[in-house]
């Protein structure tokens, strides 16, 4: 085994053992600290290789070759140790990146919960405060489940808390219907008339007056029922509620 062959052999071995795994891993790092650690590892390996080549220049006999092989084994162990350090750095970096990703996802989710939500109601776009949609839906679920007392309390609280809400008129309407279902006709009349007063342009206003008329019929107040129906014809002509009001007026005569 001549000197040139020995030198070529050792150099090739170092290149394969040391640089191949490092080159494969280095591309995975974006973190400054990780890159610095890899550069430090590369520097240490370069120093070991230069030292080994220097020894080859000075020693060419069999004994020195054995010494070179021994040092190469030590170098392999050192490289394996450094590769282990790289794996640790990679795992730490991956964990940090995942935590950062989870943080931003959680932050985005929290921001969406507090940001106003855009909806389209009765053909108009509106913004809802955080929790507004949830509160309205919860009250409506109670009504549909037949819990009219719970619904009345929930709709009342909704209107009190969100008087400017796009759902305010509708919530007021369902509040009146909740009282009607409980046969609390006086409160039903008050709730529906409050809707007509505060939200006269609401699509629910004409229906609210129909409910008022129904309450007066239940209370045997026929003149007041007619008055409510006539108000629909005067203020909301051409609506489905106006057609219903006309039919009920004919029935009351």
PAMARRO-105618 format. One record per residue (C-alpha): residue number from 1; residue in three letters; y, x negated, z. Coordinates in nm, 3 decimals. Each point is the difference from the previous one (the first is absolute). Layout:
N
PT seq type       v       u       w
PT NUM  ALA       Y       X       Z
...
REM end
This chain:
253
PT seq type       v       u       w
PT   1  UNK   0.000   0.000   0.000
PT   2  UNK   0.315  -0.178  -0.115
PT   3  UNK   0.344   0.021   0.148
PT   4  UNK   0.146   0.224  -0.272
PT   5  UNK  -0.282   0.250   0.032
PT   6  UNK   0.028   0.010   0.381
PT   7  UNK   0.370   0.063  -0.016
PT   8  UNK  -0.040   0.272  -0.261
PT   9  UNK  -0.282   0.161   0.200
PT  10  UNK   0.194   0.017   0.327
PT  11  UNK   0.319   0.117  -0.165
PT  12  UNK  -0.183   0.280  -0.182
PT  13  UNK  -0.177   0.101   0.319
PT  14  UNK   0.329   0.024   0.187
PT  15  UNK   0.156   0.205  -0.273
PT  16  UNK  -0.285   0.250  -0.003
PT  17  UNK  -0.036   0.029   0.378
PT  18  UNK   0.364   0.000   0.097
PT  19  UNK   0.215   0.147  -0.273
PT  20  UNK  -0.209   0.281  -0.150
PT  21  UNK  -0.009   0.228   0.311
PT  22  UNK   0.358  -0.080   0.087
PT  23  UNK   0.124   0.087  -0.348
PT  24  UNK  -0.185   0.330   0.014
PT  25  UNK   0.152   0.093   0.335
PT  26  UNK   0.353  -0.124  -0.049
PT  27  UNK   0.090   0.273  -0.245
PT  28  UNK  -0.061   0.263   0.266
PT  29  UNK   0.283  -0.113   0.224
PT  30  UNK   0.348   0.140  -0.013
PT  31  UNK   0.089  -0.081   0.356
PT  32  UNK   0.213  -0.314   0.052
PT  33  UNK  -0.192  -0.105   0.309
PT  34  UNK  -0.334   0.028  -0.180
PT  35  UNK   0.128  -0.203  -0.296
PT  36  UNK   0.125  -0.271   0.234
PT  37  UNK  -0.341  -0.017   0.167
PT  38  UNK  -0.173  -0.037  -0.337
PT  39  UNK   0.242  -0.274  -0.111
PT  40  UNK  -0.068  -0.184   0.325
PT  41  UNK  -0.374   0.026  -0.060
PT  42  UNK   0.039  -0.130  -0.355
PT  43  UNK   0.208  -0.294   0.126
PT  44  UNK  -0.268  -0.092   0.251
PT  45  UNK  -0.271   0.016  -0.267
PT  46  UNK   0.210  -0.215  -0.236
PT  47  UNK   0.043  -0.257   0.275
PT  48  UNK  -0.375  -0.010   0.062
PT  49  UNK  -0.070  -0.041  -0.371
PT  50  UNK   0.254  -0.281  -0.037
PT  51  UNK  -0.149  -0.176   0.299
PT  52  UNK  -0.346   0.035  -0.148
PT  53  UNK   0.110  -0.136  -0.338
PT  54  UNK   0.174  -0.288   0.175
PT  55  UNK  -0.324  -0.090   0.173
PT  56  UNK  -0.181   0.009  -0.335
PT  57  UNK   0.249  -0.254  -0.137
PT  58  UNK  -0.080  -0.239   0.287
PT  59  UNK  -0.375   0.052   0.036
PT  60  UNK  -0.257   0.013  -0.278
PT  61  UNK  -0.325  -0.111   0.162
PT  62  UNK  -0.284   0.223   0.117
PT  63  UNK   0.116   0.005   0.359
PT  64  UNK   0.350   0.112  -0.093
PT  65  UNK  -0.149   0.270  -0.224
PT  66  UNK  -0.198   0.139   0.292
PT  67  UNK   0.318  -0.006   0.203
PT  68  UNK   0.176   0.191  -0.276
PT  69  UNK  -0.276   0.261  -0.007
PT  70  UNK   0.025   0.038   0.378
PT  71  UNK   0.374   0.045  -0.022
PT  72  UNK  -0.052   0.251  -0.278
PT  73  UNK  -0.228   0.200   0.233
PT  74  UNK   0.274  -0.007   0.260
PT  75  UNK   0.246   0.113  -0.264
PT  76  UNK  -0.227   0.293  -0.085
PT  77  UNK  -0.002   0.102   0.365
PT  78  UNK   0.377  -0.028   0.015
PT  79  UNK   0.035   0.209  -0.315
PT  80  UNK  -0.235   0.263   0.143
PT  81  UNK   0.211   0.008   0.315
PT  82  UNK   0.319   0.036  -0.202
PT  83  UNK  -0.156   0.274  -0.211
PT  84  UNK  -0.078   0.183   0.322
PT  85  UNK   0.363  -0.028   0.101
PT  86  UNK   0.101   0.143  -0.337
PT  87  UNK  -0.236   0.295   0.050
PT  88  UNK   0.160   0.068   0.339
PT  89  UNK   0.346  -0.015  -0.155
PT  90  UNK  -0.109   0.232  -0.281
PT  91  UNK  -0.138   0.255   0.248
PT  92  UNK   0.314  -0.015   0.210
PT  93  UNK   0.218   0.041  -0.308
PT  94  UNK  -0.210   0.293  -0.126
PT  95  UNK   0.020   0.168   0.340
PT  96  UNK   0.378  -0.051   0.015
PT  97  UNK   0.045   0.139  -0.349
PT  98  UNK  -0.211   0.308   0.081
PT  99  UNK   0.197   0.059   0.319
PT 100  UNK   0.323  -0.025  -0.196
PT 101  UNK  -0.132   0.245  -0.260
PT 102  UNK  -0.110   0.244   0.272
PT 103  UNK   0.339  -0.033   0.166
PT 104  UNK   0.188   0.093  -0.318
PT 105  UNK  -0.236   0.292  -0.067
PT 106  UNK   0.053   0.128   0.354
PT 107  UNK   0.376  -0.052  -0.027
PT 108  UNK   0.012   0.189  -0.331
PT 109  UNK  -0.203   0.282   0.153
PT 110  UNK   0.236   0.022   0.299
PT 111  UNK   0.307   0.000  -0.225
PT 112  UNK  -0.146   0.281  -0.211
PT 113  UNK  -0.047   0.206   0.315
PT 114  UNK   0.364  -0.032   0.104
PT 115  UNK   0.159   0.016  -0.344
PT 116  UNK   0.108   0.343  -0.131
PT 117  UNK  -0.255   0.161  -0.232
PT 118  UNK   0.103   0.162  -0.326
PT 119  UNK  -0.149   0.343  -0.078
PT 120  UNK   0.061   0.278  -0.249
PT 121  UNK   0.041   0.342   0.161
PT 122  UNK   0.091   0.317  -0.188
PT 123  UNK   0.085  -0.213  -0.303
PT 124  UNK   0.238  -0.228   0.191
PT 125  UNK  -0.047  -0.355   0.121
PT 126  UNK   0.054  -0.064   0.369
PT 127  UNK  -0.048  -0.276   0.258
PT 128  UNK  -0.202   0.050   0.316
PT 129  UNK   0.039  -0.200   0.319
PT 130  UNK  -0.296  -0.182   0.150
PT 131  UNK  -0.239   0.250   0.157
PT 132  UNK   0.177   0.299  -0.155
PT 133  UNK  -0.276   0.083  -0.249
PT 134  UNK  -0.265  -0.047   0.266
PT 135  UNK   0.175   0.236   0.243
PT 136  UNK   0.041   0.271  -0.264
PT 137  UNK  -0.360  -0.029  -0.118
PT 138  UNK  -0.129   0.018   0.358
PT 139  UNK   0.190   0.323   0.065
PT 140  UNK  -0.121   0.155  -0.325
PT 141  UNK  -0.361  -0.090   0.081
PT 142  UNK   0.033   0.188   0.329
PT 143  UNK   0.130   0.307  -0.181
PT 144  UNK  -0.280  -0.005  -0.257
PT 145  UNK  -0.255  -0.041   0.280
PT 146  UNK   0.128   0.320   0.164
PT 147  UNK   0.162  -0.177   0.295
PT 148  UNK   0.325   0.194  -0.039
PT 149  UNK   0.131  -0.082   0.345
PT 150  UNK  -0.054  -0.371  -0.054
PT 151  UNK   0.150   0.030  -0.348
PT 152  UNK   0.310   0.180   0.129
PT 153  UNK   0.060  -0.275   0.255
PT 154  UNK  -0.056  -0.273  -0.259
PT 155  UNK   0.226   0.156  -0.265
PT 156  UNK   0.270   0.066   0.259
PT 157  UNK  -0.014  -0.364   0.109
PT 158  UNK   0.008  -0.115  -0.362
PT 159  UNK   0.316   0.198  -0.080
PT 160  UNK   0.163  -0.118   0.321
PT 161  UNK  -0.082  -0.363  -0.072
PT 162  UNK   0.061  -0.001  -0.377
PT 163  UNK   0.272   0.261  -0.070
PT 164  UNK   0.103  -0.180  -0.322
PT 165  UNK  -0.354  -0.047  -0.127
PT 166  UNK  -0.104   0.113  -0.346
PT 167  UNK  -0.271   0.191   0.185
PT 168  UNK   0.240   0.163   0.250
PT 169  UNK   0.031   0.334  -0.185
PT 170  UNK  -0.372   0.019  -0.066
PT 171  UNK  -0.078  -0.087   0.362
PT 172  UNK   0.241   0.274   0.112
PT 173  UNK  -0.181   0.244  -0.230
PT 174  UNK  -0.340  -0.086   0.145
PT 175  UNK   0.146   0.026   0.349
PT 176  UNK   0.094   0.360  -0.077
PT 177  UNK  -0.345   0.065  -0.145
PT 178  UNK  -0.161  -0.147   0.312
PT 179  UNK   0.194   0.248   0.217
PT 180  UNK  -0.096   0.282  -0.237
PT 181  UNK  -0.369  -0.093   0.029
PT 182  UNK   0.042   0.008   0.379
PT 183  UNK   0.160   0.347  -0.037
PT 184  UNK   0.316  -0.141   0.154
PT 185  UNK   0.214   0.189  -0.249
PT 186  UNK   0.337  -0.055   0.166
PT 187  UNK  -0.035  -0.377  -0.002
PT 188  UNK  -0.139   0.020  -0.354
PT 189  UNK   0.314   0.186  -0.115
PT 190  UNK   0.227  -0.251   0.175
PT 191  UNK  -0.185  -0.296  -0.152
PT 192  UNK   0.011   0.137  -0.356
PT 193  UNK   0.364   0.107   0.021
PT 194  UNK   0.087  -0.347   0.124
PT 195  UNK  -0.166  -0.138  -0.312
PT 196  UNK   0.212   0.227  -0.224
PT 197  UNK   0.314  -0.098   0.189
PT 198  UNK  -0.056  -0.378   0.006
PT 199  UNK  -0.181  -0.040  -0.332
PT 200  UNK   0.118   0.285  -0.227
PT 201  UNK  -0.089  -0.195  -0.314
PT 202  UNK  -0.354  -0.072   0.109
PT 203  UNK  -0.280   0.147  -0.215
PT 204  UNK  -0.138   0.135   0.330
PT 205  UNK   0.312   0.204   0.083
PT 206  UNK  -0.102   0.311  -0.199
PT 207  UNK  -0.352  -0.013   0.142
PT 208  UNK   0.149  -0.031   0.347
PT 209  UNK   0.183   0.330  -0.050
PT 210  UNK  -0.323   0.164  -0.110
PT 211  UNK  -0.148  -0.115   0.329
PT 212  UNK   0.302   0.143   0.182
PT 213  UNK  -0.056   0.336  -0.169
PT 214  UNK  -0.367  -0.004   0.097
PT 215  UNK   0.093  -0.068   0.364
PT 216  UNK   0.239   0.297   0.004
PT 217  UNK  -0.272   0.221  -0.144
PT 218  UNK  -0.235  -0.107   0.279
PT 219  UNK   0.275   0.081   0.253
PT 220  UNK   0.051   0.345  -0.160
PT 221  UNK   0.351  -0.102  -0.109
PT 222  UNK  -0.008   0.141  -0.351
PT 223  UNK   0.379  -0.013  -0.071
PT 224  UNK   0.013  -0.369   0.092
PT 225  UNK  -0.305  -0.066  -0.217
PT 226  UNK   0.176   0.164  -0.299
PT 227  UNK   0.313  -0.203   0.067
PT 228  UNK  -0.197  -0.326  -0.009
PT 229  UNK  -0.168   0.101  -0.328
PT 230  UNK   0.332   0.099  -0.157
PT 231  UNK   0.141  -0.338   0.103
PT 232  UNK  -0.273  -0.167  -0.204
PT 233  UNK   0.090   0.203  -0.310
PT 234  UNK   0.369  -0.082   0.044
PT 235  UNK  -0.027  -0.371   0.077
PT 236  UNK  -0.321  -0.108  -0.169
PT 237  UNK  -0.042   0.209  -0.315
PT 238  UNK  -0.261  -0.104  -0.251
PT 239  UNK  -0.224  -0.164   0.260
PT 240  UNK  -0.360   0.104   0.075
PT 241  UNK   0.127   0.107   0.344
PT 242  UNK   0.253   0.236  -0.167
PT 243  UNK  -0.278   0.172  -0.192
PT 244  UNK  -0.200   0.041   0.320
PT 245  UNK   0.310   0.131   0.180
PT 246  UNK   0.055   0.263  -0.273
PT 247  UNK  -0.359   0.122   0.038
PT 248  UNK   0.026   0.017   0.380
PT 249  UNK   0.327   0.192  -0.018
PT 250  UNK  -0.166   0.258  -0.219
PT 251  UNK  -0.282   0.031   0.251
PT 252  UNK   0.239   0.046   0.294
PT 253  UNK   0.176   0.303  -0.154
REM end
